[in-house]
Amino acid sequence: MIIFYDGFCPLCMAEMRHLKKRDKHNVLQLVDIQSPTFEQEYPYLNWEDLNARIHGMLPDGTLITGLDVTHLAWDAVGMGWLYAPLRWPVIKPIADWFYTKFAKHRYTISYLLTGKKRGCDRCIPESNNDK
């Protein structure tokens, strides 16, 4: 499974480090959408869509988004139980709503939690830019 993540987001980076540390069988491929070569390597993917929320690509080429990616990634490293409750039918719509809000405001949330300001001109709307 390929995970497309935002390398300018401190919280996203922390989660990717935790996943990689637990990926003993190298089943995950982590791809930073902020990489200078990203658009050349994945010209068929829409960068703005990927920047709006985490995306994953299954081995058959199917794109998945949001907490489905997070759950499958942690499941792939043997810790899917952490996110499994967020995929339960009663909880899933609420968790997805909260994730959408988190993804939209991740730079501000990251700054509040870590004190780190990150971002670039094309990934943060001018009104949200914490520079």
C-alpha positions in Angstrom: 0.0 0.0 0.0 1.2 3.5 -0.9 0.4 6.3 1.5 0.5 9.9 0.2 1.2 12.2 3.1 2.0 15.9 3.7 5.6 16.2 4.6 5.1 19.9 5.7 2.7 18.8 8.4 4.4 18.0 11.7 1.6 15.7 12.9 1.5 13.9 9.6 5.3 13.4 9.7 5.1 12.1 13.3 2.4 9.5 12.3 4.5 8.4 9.3 7.6 7.9 11.5 5.5 5.8 13.9 4.1 3.7 11.0 7.5 3.2 9.4 9.0 2.1 12.8 6.4 -0.6 13.1 6.5 -1.6 9.4 8.8 -4.6 10.0 7.8 -6.3 6.7 8.1 -3.1 4.5 4.4 -3.4 3.4 4.0 0.4 3.3 5.4 2.8 0.8 5.4 6.4 2.1 5.3 9.1 -0.5 5.6 12.8 0.5 3.4 14.9 -1.7 5.7 17.9 -0.9 8.6 16.2 -2.6 10.0 18.3 -5.5 9.7 15.2 -7.8 6.2 14.2 -6.7 4.3 15.7 -9.7 6.8 14.0 -12.1 6.5 10.6 -10.4 2.7 10.7 -10.1 1.4 13.0 -12.9 -2.0 11.2 -13.0 -2.8 12.2 -9.4 -4.3 15.5 -8.4 -2.0 17.2 -5.9 -4.7 19.5 -4.5 -7.0 16.5 -3.7 -4.1 14.7 -2.0 -3.2 17.8 0.0 -6.8 18.2 1.2 -6.7 14.8 3.0 -4.5 11.7 3.3 -4.7 9.3 0.4 -3.6 5.7 -0.1 -3.3 3.5 -3.1 -4.1 -0.2 -2.8 -2.0 -2.7 -4.8 -4.8 -2.9 -7.4 -4.5 0.9 -8.0 -7.7 1.9 -6.0 -7.4 5.2 -4.2 -8.7 5.5 -0.7 -8.9 8.5 1.6 -9.1 9.7 5.1 -9.4 7.4 8.1 -9.8 4.4 5.7 -6.1 5.0 4.8 -5.1 5.4 8.4 -6.9 2.2 9.5 -5.6 0.1 6.7 -2.0 1.4 7.2 -2.1 0.6 10.9 -3.7 -2.8 10.2 -0.9 -3.5 7.7 1.6 -3.1 10.5 -0.4 -5.2 13.0 -2.0 -2.4 14.9 -5.3 -2.0 13.1 -7.2 -2.3 16.4 -6.1 1.2 17.3 -8.3 2.7 14.5 -10.9 -0.1 14.1 -13.5 1.6 16.3 -13.4 4.6 14.0 -14.6 2.4 11.2 -17.6 1.0 13.1 -20.8 1.9 11.3 -22.2 4.0 14.2 -18.9 5.9 14.7 -17.6 6.1 11.1 -19.6 9.2 9.9 -18.7 11.2 13.1 -15.1 10.2 12.9 -14.9 11.1 9.2 -16.5 14.5 9.8 -13.9 15.2 12.6 -11.1 14.0 10.3 -12.2 16.3 7.5 -12.1 19.2 9.9 -8.7 18.1 11.2 -7.3 17.8 7.7 -8.5 21.2 6.7 -6.9 22.9 9.8 -3.9 20.5 10.3 -1.3 23.3 10.1 -3.0 25.3 12.8 -3.6 22.2 15.0 0.1 21.1 14.4 1.3 24.5 15.5 -0.9 24.6 18.6 0.3 21.1 19.6 3.9 21.2 18.6 4.8 24.9 18.2 6.2 24.1 14.7 5.1 26.3 11.8 5.2 24.5 8.6 3.7 24.9 5.1 4.2 26.4 1.7 2.4 28.9 -0.4 0.5 26.3 -2.5 -0.7 24.2 0.3 -2.1 26.8 2.7 -4.7 29.3 1.7 -3.4 32.8 2.3 -5.9 33.4 5.2 -4.7 30.2 7.0 -1.0 30.8 6.4 0.8 30.7 9.8 4.1 32.0 8.4 
